[in-house]
Amino acid sequence: MATLLARLGRGSYRHRGLVSVAWLAVLGAVVALLLTVGSSFDDEFTIPGSESQDALDQLDEASPGAGGASAQIVFVAPDGATVADPAFAAAIQEVVATAAATRQVGSVADPFQTRAIAPDGGAALATVSFDVERELLDPGTLDALQETTTAAEEAGLEVAVGGNAFGTTGVAIGATEFIGVAVAVLVLVLTFGSLLAAGMNLLIAFIGIAIGMGALLLTSNLVTLSSSAPTLALMIGLAVGIDYTLFILSRHRTQLAAGMDPEESAARAVGTAGSAVVFAGLTVVIALSGLAVVGIPFLTVMGVGAACTVLLAVLVALTLLPALLGFAGKRLAPKPGSRAERRELADAQEGTGTGGSMGARWTRLVTRRPLLTVLAVLAGLVVLAIPAPQLQLALPDNSTAAEESPERQAYDLISENFGPGLNGPLVVLVEGLDPATAERSVGAIAAAIGGTPTATPGEFQGGLDDVAYAQPTLLPDGTTAIVTVIPESGPQEEATNALVGDIRDLAPELEAQTGAALAVTGQTAVAIDVSDRLGQALLPFAVVVVGLALVLLLLVFRSILVPIKAAVGFLLSVAASFGAVVAVFQWGWFSDLLGVPATGPVISFLPILLMAVLFGLAMDYEVFLVSRMREEYVHGATPREAVVIGARHASRVVVAAALIMFSVFASFVTIEDVIVKAIALGLAVGILVDAFLVRMTLVPAVLALLGRSAWWLPRWLDRILPDLDVEGAHLAAAPEPAAPRPAEALAAGR
């Protein structure tokens, strides 16, 4: 592997003009196509083949438009008044008539005709049905609907427009998200001590990101792509793009400081550090592509899109970087006598010594009493992970929108005046009714679910728990009906989830009585099915992804215990990450500081997505750090010396890479979209914990405890496994220079 990559690096160095032009041509083509074709997003979370989704599709066929998007207009009268007051009633009816004439609106239910009036008469609710699904709504349709409420506002009513037609329509990237890039620049300058090296690192990363993001946006015209997917790809691609280039460029500068020829150095850097980049990148790609195991299309596209961005980052680092190194020549070598040169020369020296870099001193400290270090780190990680078991999952609804948004205001007003269940109604689709008895049968179904009215208005006797009421509606064909079920609990509450299960358990009995087929659907039921499918897929996903990555690490390190240790460390990091998400998004810790609009369950695909991304990124540090340790061990160092020397070589770069990743992810916490905010926070905490507590502290201590057994591999397995030579042992040894070259030679280009 190292020999092959070294040839690739040398070829790119020698043919730098051709390689650079080729990448620029690819970038230009992607940008031109994007400007011509554009992009489109679909934030509808669906599971083909689920009961709720199939029923929703059948409902749309039976009654076109019935499965379309809907909105709600809530009117609230001032204190002491009611919506039935003549002035208010007239204003509400004017709004209803105006809204009905709005484009793409199929119908508007007059609250006075449907009796959608709060028990105290202080609020009314008009339901707007669109002819199309949410993703097919024209730009400006919802704005036009909101403008129809002017008459009610002028009459003195409080009005808000919400419903499932509102939702995420795009994730805006602002200036604050690029604070992470600014921090990355600072870290790179401090790491390299060179503006040229830092600028080259960022240039490579940005070219890879631009191509990857452009290609992903183009595919949105062919596949279902949520608006969060490009943000995720940008977040991950930016982090790994900077880091992968940093790994190779850092090795190149260290070799230049030792006097190696620039071309030979570029080839060796790509062959050695590039091998670590390839396998680190493969773990990220495997983890993200493993999202396809879940079987949910929008999540598969999200994972594969981010994986392709990572793959491009690897290809750019292996080809375009050595090409640019060819243009830079010897100018990338640290200046003679500079702090950067002294640091690079120290990294190039052998032996552990008693001084050395901060990384070496830290490693000696944590390996002095390795068992105590292991116990202390484990205790700290367990404390951080204490909230994790209380993680609650659901798909986002308008309750998670910003407080000042109209959909959030409508959600709160409906919950306050009508009960939270009206924000998440369930729909029971009834098919195959006998036209002669259809009305009676659907009434019996509604009574079995919601109970029968009592003498007290608004109260029902019998029926299932957590049902406020159930309203039957017979469709024009006479054989199909829907029963609208209003829960007493909100759409994200566990009681609503249980109610869906109760209705489905009751369905066989009702089907036997009426001869019809029943299915629970609606956006709330679809969201519950998505969450259930994600929960069921979590274990298979973990087994497939972690299993494949363990095999990959086995090939890289030729060890049994090192891959197992890497996987256990990852599980500790992800538990701490989940703990932070629960503390902030469910318990409300620092929620005001981080701009969390409301506490409650987090997005249901967060655990799988966070595990995929964090596993891949954590393995970056594992591969780069431990591969340097194994490189020293293979070249003759004792196990303890290999740990310290390897850490001295790699720790500075790993720390810089971790700080860059953390700053990039942390900057995305400022985004208003609650999905991206939760993912970004989980990744930021996970990277911080994994890099500094697990990889830089726990890993050296464990390797020191294990000694030679850390690198043990059964002989029969050693004979079977291919020798990938990640350490570059097969590369020809470069001649050692007698002394550092003079300043004139260092300053001259090749």
LORO-104037 format. One record per residue (C-alpha): residue number from 0; residue in one letter; y negated, x negated, z negated. Coordinates in pm, whole numbers. Each point is the difference from the previous one (the first is absolute). Layout:
<pts>
  num  residuo       Y       X       Z
  NUM        A       Y       X       Z
...
</pts>
This chain:
<pts>
  num  residuo       Y       X       Z
    0        M       0       0       0
    1        A    -247    -273    -101
    2        T      74    -199     317
    3        L     -46     303     224
    4        L    -328      98    -167
    5        A    -122    -360      16
    6        R      56       4     377
    7        L    -189     329      20
    8        G    -288    -148    -198
    9        R      -7    -316     210
   10        G       9     199     322
   11        S    -286     223    -115
   12        Y    -197    -309    -104
   13        R      44    -168     338
   14        H     -62     317     205
   15        R    -279     124    -225
   16        G    -217     127     284
   17        L     275     216     150
   18        V     109     137    -339
   19        S    -356      86    -101
   20        V     -78     172     328
   21        A     323     200     -21
   22        W     -81     134    -347
   23        L    -358      79      99
   24        A     130     185     306
   25        V     231     208    -220
   26        L    -291      77    -232
   27        G    -224      97     290
   28        A     266     228     151
   29        V      60     179    -330
   30        V    -371      53     -61
   31        A     -57     124     357
   32        L     286     249     -26
   33        L    -121     120    -338
   34        L    -351      59     129
   35        T     143     189     298
   36        V     276     206    -163
   37        G    -123      27    -359
   38        S     214     108    -293
   39        S     102     317    -185
   40        F     134      68    -348
   41        D     225     266    -150
   42        D       2      33    -379
   43        E     260     276      -8
   44        F     283    -103    -233
   45        T     320     157     135
   46        I     375     -53     -14
   47        P     182     118     314
   48        G     321     175     -98
   49        S    -110     108    -347
   50        E      24     368     -94
   51        S    -375      36     -47
   52        Q     -92    -169     328
   53        D     260     190     205
   54        A    -119     328    -151
   55        L    -362     -90      74
   56        D      92     -66     364
   57        Q     191     329      21
   58        L    -292     187    -154
   59        D    -232    -142     263
   60        E     239     119     273
   61        A      36     349    -149
   62        S    -374      38     -55
   63        P    -207    -257     191
   64        G    -284    -113    -220
   65        A     172     107    -324
   66        G     103    -359     -61
   67        G    -342    -133      88
   68        A    -261    -146    -228
   69        S    -185     218    -247
   70        A    -317     -25    -200
   71        Q    -139     181    -299
   72        I    -357     112     -65
   73        V     -60      68    -367
   74        F    -307     196    -115
   75        V    -108     -10    -365
   76        A    -268     232    -136
   77        P    -255    -112    -262
   78        D      82      58    -366
   79        G     -20     369     -92
   80        A      31     121     360
   81        T     293      90     225
   82        V      71     -55     367
   83        A       9     380      43
   84        D    -376      22     -52
   85        P    -144     140     327
   86        A    -204    -310      92
   87        F     290    -235     -68
   88        A     257     223     173
   89        A    -216      23     312
   90        A     -47    -377       8
   91        I     375     -60     -36
   92        Q      81     239     284
   93        E    -259    -171     219
   94        V     164    -336     -67
   95        V     343     148      79
   96        A    -124     138     332
   97        T    -172    -326      95
   98        A     302    -210     -96
   99        A     229     223     209
  100        A    -209     -86     306
  101        T      29    -374     -59
  102        R     199    -195     260
  103        Q     373     -45     -63
  104        V      -8     263    -277
  105        G     267     265      50
  106        S     -94     235    -283
  107        V    -186      23    -329
  108        A     129     225    -281
  109        D    -278     204    -156
  110        P      43     -43    -379
  111        F    -103     362     -63
  112        Q     275     129     229
  113        T     269    -238    -127
  114        R    -117      43    -361
  115        A     -38    -375     -38
  116        I    -244      52    -287
  117        A      20    -181    -333
  118        P     105     223    -294
  119        D    -350     -13    -148
  120        G    -159      74     338
  121        G    -197    -322      -9
  122        A     162    -166     304
  123        A     142      91     340
  124        L     225    -192     236
  125        A       8      25     380
  126        T     294    -159     181
  127        V     -66    -151     344
  128        S     293     -41     241
  129        F     -34    -240     291
  130        D     181      32     331
  131        V     122    -361     -12
  132        E     144    -247    -248
  133        R    -231    -231    -192
  134        E      46    -302     223
  135        L    -104     206     305
  136        L    -329     119    -146
  137        D    -295    -109     212
  138        P    -256    -235    -149
  139        G    -272     208    -158
  140        T     210     314     -53
  141        L       1     -36    -377
  142        D    -370     -88      -3
  143        A     -71     315     201
  144        L     201     203    -251
  145        Q    -200    -141    -289
  146        E    -324      89     174
  147        T     102     368       4
  148        T     -51      24    -378
  149        T    -380     -17      21
  150        A     -49     375     -51
  151        A     199       1    -325
  152        E    -180    -305    -134
  153        E    -338     154      76
  154        A     109     314    -187
  155        G      60    -207    -312
  156        L     377     -43      11
  157        E     176    -329     -64
  158        V     212     -69     307
  159        A     259    -266      80
  160        V     236     -42     296
  161        G     342    -161     -45
  162        G     367      52      80
  163        N     272    -197     176
  164        A    -212     -39     314
  165        F    -188    -263    -196
  166        G     157    -332     -74
  167        T      -5    -362      97
  168        T    -149     -32     345
  169        G     -53    -373      -1
  170        V     -46    -292    -237
  171        A    -346    -151      25
  172        I     -21    -378     -36
  173        G    -332    -101    -150
  174        A    -177    -320     -95
  175        T     158     -12    -347
  176        E     346     -38     152
  177        F    -109    -335     145
  178        I     -84    -141    -341
  179        G     360    -119       3
  180        V     -71    -194     319
  181        A    -303    -162    -164
  182        V     214    -102    -296
  183        A     263    -132     244
  184        V    -264    -217     166
  185        L    -104    -142    -337
  186        V     362     -69     -98
  187        L      72    -168     333
  188        V    -306    -223     -23
  189        L      94    -105    -353
  190        T     361     -53     101
  191        F     -68    -207     311
  192        G    -335    -150     -89
  193        S     -86      53     367
  194        L    -196     271     180
  195        L     180     -85     325
  196        A     343      53    -154
  197        A    -108     319    -179
  198        G    -159     137     318
  199        M     307     -79     208
  200        N     220     174    -255
  201        L    -208     318      15
  202        L     -28     -10     380
  203        I     378     -10      39
  204        A      44     287    -245
  205        F    -265     216     168
  206        I     148     -49     347
  207        G     342     106    -125
  208        I    -146     301    -181
  209        A    -207     106     301
  210        I     302      -4     231
  211        G     229     169    -251
  212        M    -249     271     -96
  213        G     -92      68     361
  214        A     364      38     101
  215        L      67     228    -298
  216        L    -295     224      84
  217        L     122      22     359
  218        T     343     116    -113
  219        S    -166     289    -187
  220        N     -24     170     339
  221        L     379     -10      32
  222        V     132      53    -353
  223        T    -108     178    -318
  224        L    -232    -237    -184
  225        S    -176      88    -324
  226        S    -354    -118     -60
  227        S     124    -207    -297
  228        A     238    -204     220
  229        P    -265    -221     169
  230        T    -162     -65    -337
  231        L     334    -109    -143
  232        A      62    -223     302
  233        L    -350    -148     -30
  234        M      43     -64    -371
  235        I     338    -171      36
  236        G     -71    -175     329
  237        L    -325    -148    -126
  238        A     166    -132    -315
  239        V     306    -155     165
  240        G    -197    -121     301
  241        I    -224    -210    -221
  242        D     288    -114    -219
  243        Y     239    -107     276
  244        T    -265    -207     171
  245        L     -94    -147    -337
  246        F     358    -116     -61
  247        I      25    -191     328
  248        L    -357    -131       7
  249        S      25    -129    -355
  250        R     314    -200      85
  251        H    -173    -136     311
  252        R    -302    -126    -194
  253        T     220    -162    -264
  254        Q     184    -191     273
  255        L    -324     -99     172
  256        A    -132    -138    -330
  257        A     315    -216     -20
  258        G     -81    -144     343
  259        M     240     194     221
  260        D     -86      43     367
  261        P    -161     346      61
  262        E     255     108     261
  263        E     293    -110    -212
  264        S    -158     163    -304
  265        A     -50     331     180
  266        A     363      -2     115
  267        R     129     -84    -348
  268        A    -223     255    -170
  269        V     130     274     229
  270        G     357    -127     -45
  271        T      -8      -9    -382
  272        A    -270     236    -130
  273        G      52     208     315
  274        S     366      50     -95
  275        A    -110     142    -333
  276        V    -249     223     183
  277        V     270     130     235
  278        F     236      97    -278
  279        A    -277     134    -222
  280        G    -121     209     292
  281        L     352     121      73
  282        T      37     128    -356
  283        V    -323     198      39
  284        V     113     137     337
  285        I     343      93    -137
  286        A    -151     174    -300
  287        L    -255     197     203
  288        S     244      88     277
  289        G     241     116    -268
  290        L    -224     303     -46
  291        A     190     143     296
  292        V     294      48    -239
  293        V    -192     285    -163
  294        G      19     207     319
  295        I    -357     130     -13
  296        P    -180     -63     332
  297        F    -355     -53    -129
  298        L     123    -251    -260
  299        T     215    -181     254
  300        V    -297     -41     234
  301        M    -215    -116    -290
  302        G     252    -267     -99
  303        V      86    -118     351
  304        G    -369     -16      92
  305        A     -78    -221    -298
  306        A     312    -210      73
  307        C    -115     -63     357
  308        T    -338    -114    -131
  309        V     178    -248    -230
  310        L     218    -120     288
  311        L    -310     -67     208
  312        A    -151    -194    -291
  313        V     309    -223      -2
  314        L      -8     -56     379
  315        V    -369     -81      -1
  316        A      43    -247    -287
  317        L     288    -177     179
  318        T    -163     -29     343
  319        L    -376      54       1
  320        L     -56    -205    -316
  321        P     159    -322     136
  322        A    -194      57     322
  323        L    -328       5    -194
  324        L     120    -300    -200
  325        G      20    -179     332
  326        F    -366      77      72
  327        A    -102    -114    -348
  328        G     204    -322      10
  329        K     -82    -240    -281
  330        R    -310     192    -106
  331        L     213     210    -236
  332        A      94    -307    -206
  333        P    -182     -15    -336
  334        K    -293    -238      -6
  335        P      81    -342    -150
  336        G     -85     -18    -368
  337        S     -54     375     -28
  338        R     151     213    -272
  339        A     203     180     266
  340        E     151    -329     122
  341        R      88    -112    -353
  342        R     163     336     -63
  343        E     196      -3     326
  344        L     115    -358     -56
  345        A     113      93    -350
  346        D     201     286     147
  347        A     159    -238     250
  348        Q     115    -247    -268
  349        E     342       8    -158
  350        G     101       2    -365
  351        T     -83     232    -281
  352        G    -210    -224    -213
  353        T    -189     125    -302
  354        G    -317     114     173
  355        G     -24     155     341
  356        S    -142     328     115
  357        M     -56     302    -218
  358        G     310     157     155
  359        A     213    -294    -107
  360        R    -145       4    -353
  361        W      59     374     -28
  362        T     358     -34     124
  363        R      75    -277    -249
  364        L    -143     222    -274
  365        V     210     307      84
  366        T     317    -207      49
  367        R     -39    -194    -326
  368        R     145     296    -194
  369        P     144     202     286
  370        L     186     255    -213
  371        L    -314      79    -200
  372        T    -196      38     325
  373        V     258     238     145
  374        L       3     216    -312
  375        A    -381      11     -21
  376        V     -43      99     366
  377        L     272     264     -21
  378        A    -164     151    -309
  379        G    -338      14     174
  380        L     144     161     313
  381        V     186     261    -205
  382        V    -325      94    -174
  383        L    -177      38     334
  384        A     286     215     129
  385        I       7     241    -297
  386        P    -188     280     189
  387        A     220     -33     311
  388        P     276     249    -101
  389        Q    -262     275     -20
  390        L     -89     -31     368
  391        Q     -49     346     152
  392        L       0      55     375
  393        A    -142     262     236
  394        L    -177      20     332
  395        P    -381      10     -22
  396        D    -187     327      16
  397        N    -362     101     -41
  398        S      19     -60    -376
  399        T      -6    -374      76
  400        A    -303      18     229
  401        A    -338    -136    -110
  402        E    -175     226    -251
  403        E    -301      50     226
  404        S     209     101     303
  405        P       0     372      95
  406        E     380      24      -3
  407        R      16    -133    -358
  408        Q    -273     241    -110
  409        A     188     292     159
  410        Y     323    -112    -166
  411        D    -162      -9    -343
  412        L    -175     336      44
  413        I     324     168     113
  414        S     192    -149    -294
  415        E    -269     115    -243
  416        N     -35     355     132
  417        F     340      84     153
  418        G     243    -246    -154
  419        P     125    -336     136
  420        G     295     156     183
  421        L    -220     150     267
  422        N     -75    -354     119
  423        G     366     -50      87
  424        P     167     324     108
  425        L     364       1     101
  426        V     125     189     306
  427        V     347     155      14
  428        L     102      59     360
  429        V     239     295      41
  430        E     183      27     335
  431        G     263     234     141
  432        L    -114     319    -173
  433        D     130     338     113
  434        P    -309     175     150
  435        A     107     330    -159
  436        T      -1    -144    -354
  437        A    -225    -303      48
  438        E    -292     124    -206
  439        R     219     101    -291
  440        S     200    -323      13
  441        V    -300    -230       0
  442        G    -151     201    -285
  443        A     318     -51    -200
  444        I     -14    -373      71
  445        A    -362     -17    -117
  446        A      89     195    -316
  447        A     294    -230     -76
  448        I    -225    -304      29
  449        G    -328     126    -146
  450        G     107     301    -207
  451        T    -126     359      11
  452        P    -354     107     -96
  453        T     -52     145    -349
  454        A    -254     252    -124
  455        T    -233    -288     -86
  456        P    -187    -119     313
  457        G     100    -348     111
  458        E     317     -18    -209
  459        F     359       4     126
  460        Q     333      63    -164
  461        G     312    -199      89
  462        G      13    -257     278
  463        L      25    -378     -24
  464        D    -183    -216    -250
  465        D    -335    -151     102
  466        V     -71     270     262
  467        A    -340     168     -19
  468        Y      88     250     273
  469        A     183      30     334
  470        Q    -150     180     300
  471        P     233     118     286
  472        T    -122      23     361
  473        L     210     136     287
  474        L     -70    -175     331
  475        P     -49     201     324
  476        D     352     -64     134
  477        G     145     211    -283
  478        T     281    -245     -79
  479        T    -201    -281    -154
  480        A    -213       3    -314
  481        I    -172    -239    -234
  482        V     -36      22    -375
  483        T    -305    -188    -130
  484        V      81    -129    -348
  485        I    -288    -106    -226
  486        P     119    -227    -283
  487        E    -171      -8    -336
  488        S      -7    -380      10
  489        G    -179    -236     236
  490        P     162    -149     311
  491        Q      56    -342    -159
  492        E     145     129    -327
  493        E     368     -30     -84
  494        A      24     377     -62
  495        T     -82      67     366
  496        N     270    -245     106
  497        A     247     182    -223
  498        L    -107     336     145
  499        V      88    -112     352
  500        G     346     -88    -126
  501        D      32     334    -178
  502        I     -89     195     315
  503        R     253    -199     202
  504        D     265      62    -265
  505        L     -77     373      14
  506        A       7      10     382
  507        P     381      42      45
  508        E      -1     307    -225
  509        L    -294     156     188
  510        E     158     -83     336
  511        A     317     181    -105
  512        Q    -200     307    -103
  513        T    -223      23     308
  514        G     200    -173     273
  515        A    -300    -219      83
  516        A     -47    -376     -14
  517        L    -254    -146    -245
  518        A    -176    -338       3
  519        V    -281    -135    -217
  520        T    -282    -164     193
  521        G    -376     -54      -3
  522        Q    -194    -321     -50
  523        T      84     -14    -371
  524        A     374      32      68
  525        V     -22    -263     276
  526        A    -173    -238    -242
  527        I     271      59    -260
  528        D     274     -65     256
  529        V    -171    -324     108
  530        S     -14    -118    -360
  531        D     365      92     -59
  532        R     112    -182     314
  533        L    -196    -309    -105
  534        G     155       8    -345
  535        Q     350      26     145
  536        A     -65    -286     244
  537        L    -135    -242    -261
  538        L     338    -144    -103
  539        P     142     -40     356
  540        F    -327    -159     104
  541        A       8    -246    -287
  542        V     364     -91      70
  543        V     -55     -55     373
  544        V    -328    -189     -22
  545        V      78    -213    -304
  546        G     350     -64     132
  547        L    -122    -125     337
  548        A    -269    -211    -160
  549        L     253    -153    -243
  550        V     214    -103     296
  551        L    -304    -155     164
  552        L     -91    -192    -317
  553        L     361    -112     -31
  554        L     -29    -155     344
  555        V    -335    -160     -80
  556        F      83    -150    -341
  557        R     380     -37      34
  558        S      35     115    -358
  559        I     149     300    -182
  560        L    -223       9    -306
  561        V    -338     -61     164
  562        P       6     320     210
  563        I     120     203    -301
  564        K    -278    -146    -212
  565        A    -250      83     274
  566        A     117     364      12
  567        V     -13      41    -378
  568        G    -350    -145      -5
  569        F    -106     247     266
  570        L     135     295    -198
  571        L    -202    -114    -300
  572        S    -314     -28     213
  573        V      42     342     155
  574        A      61     157    -342
  575        A    -327    -149    -124
  576        S    -172     126     314
  577        F     130     354     -56
  578        G    -117     -23    -361
  579        A    -355     -77     113
  580        V       2     290     248
  581        V     115     244    -270
  582        A    -258    -126    -249
  583        V    -288      44     246
  584        F      94     300     214
  585        Q     193     208    -256
  586        W    -132    -108    -338
  587        G    -356     -52     123
  588        W     -52    -354    -126
  589        F    -305    -150     180
  590        S       1     300     236
  591        D    -379      31      -8
  592        L     -42    -370      68
  593        L     242      11     294
  594        G    -131     330     139
  595        V     320     201     -45
  596        P    -102     363      67
  597        A     268     162    -217
  598        T     304     -97    -202
  599        G     342     134      87
  600        P     308     -84     207
  601        V     -34    -281     252
  602        I      96      14     366
  603        S     375      54      25
  604        F      70    -282     245
  605        L    -182    -258    -215
  606        P     314    -138    -176
  607        I     186     -70     324
  608        L    -305    -133     180
  609        L    -107    -214    -294
  610        M     351    -139     -39
  611        A      16     -84     371
  612        V    -335    -175      17
  613        L      15    -172    -338
  614        F     354    -123      59
  615        G     -98    -162     325
  616        L    -317    -157    -135
  617        A     171    -119    -318
  618        M     260    -176     209
  619        D    -283    -185     176
  620        Y     -73    -186    -321
  621        E     367     -35     -84
  622        V      83    -157     335
  623        F    -300    -230      14
  624        L      20    -114    -361
  625        V     377     -33     -40
  626        S      49    -146     348
  627        R    -222    -293    -103
  628        M     208     -39    -318
  629        R     322       7     201
  630        E    -152    -243     251
  631        E     -53    -252    -280
  632        Y     349      67    -139
  633        V     160     -52     342
  634        H    -193    -326      38
  635        G     147    -139    -324
  636        A    -211     118    -293
  637        T     165     117    -321
  638        P     -11     377     -62
  639        R    -285     -27    -256
  640        E    -195    -245     218
  641        A      51     221     305
  642        V    -152     295    -186
  643        V    -309    -195    -111
  644        I     -56    -186     328
  645        G      58     311     207
  646        A    -242     196    -215
  647        R    -259    -276      31
  648        H      25      14     378
  649        A       0     378      31
  650        S    -176     145    -304
  651        R    -355     -55     125
  652        V      75     178     325
  653        V     196     278    -174
  654        V    -284      58    -247
  655        A    -253      10     284
  656        A     220     238     200
  657        A      49     228    -302
  658        L    -374      10     -73
  659        I     -70      86     363
  660        M     260     278       6
  661        F    -123     136    -332
  662        S    -363       4     112
  663        V      87     170     330
  664        F     207     270    -170
  665        A    -247      47    -284
  666        S    -285      54     244
  667        F     189     294     152
  668        V       7     173    -340
  669        T    -361      99      75
  670        I     115     228     285
  671        E     -43     370     -81
  672        D     339      97     145
  673        V     222      39    -307
  674        I     313    -103     193
  675        V    -139    -338     103
  676        K    -166     -44    -340
  677        A     332      38    -186
  678        I     188    -226     242
  679        A    -273    -266     -15
  680        L      -9       0    -380
  681        G     378     -23     -23
  682        L       8    -290     245
  683        A    -289    -184    -166
  684        V     161      18    -345
  685        G     344     -75     143
  686        I    -119    -311     183
  687        L    -188    -128    -305
  688        V     301      48    -226
  689        D     254    -131     249
  690        A    -191    -312     102
  691        F    -118    -121    -340
  692        L     249     139    -251
  693        V     319      11     206
  694        R     -18    -268     271
  695        M    -228    -256    -168
  696        T     137      41    -354
  697        L     334     179     -19
  698        V     158    -162     307
  699        P     -57    -367    -105
  700        A     125      79    -351
  701        V     316     170     130
  702        L      70    -283     245
  703        A     -47    -252    -280
  704        L     248     192    -213
  705        L     254      21     282
  706        G     -24    -366     101
  707        R     237     -97     282
  708        S     178     334     -21
  709        A    -313     160     151
  710        W      95    -159     334
  711        W     374      62     -31
  712        L     180     152     298
  713        P     377      39      34
  714        R     142    -249     249
  715        W     167     268     210
  716        L    -331     184      27
  717        D    -183    -322      74
  718        R     228     -59     298
  719        I     -53     354     133
  720        L    -378      21     -31
  721        P    -207    -152     282
  722        D    -224    -292     -95
  723        L    -352     128      70
  724        D    -166    -323    -123
  725        V    -305     170    -143
  726        E     -85    -322    -184
  727        G     -29    -198     324
  728        A     267    -255     -94
  729        H      99     -35     367
  730        L    -346     -93     113
  731        A     -41    -367      79
  732        A    -182    -185    -278
  733        A    -358     -89      83
  734        P    -109    -361     -52
  735        E    -191     -60    -321
  736        P    -350    -145      58
  737        A     -93    -317    -180
  738        A    -328     145    -124
  739        P    -231     295      60
  740        R    -184     -27     330
  741        P    -368     -97      11
  742        A    -272     263       6
  743        E     -72     -59     369
  744        A     356      87      98
  745        L       7     304    -222
  746        A    -325     133     145
  747        A     105     -50     362
  748        G     178     274     194
  749        R     337     -62     157
</pts>
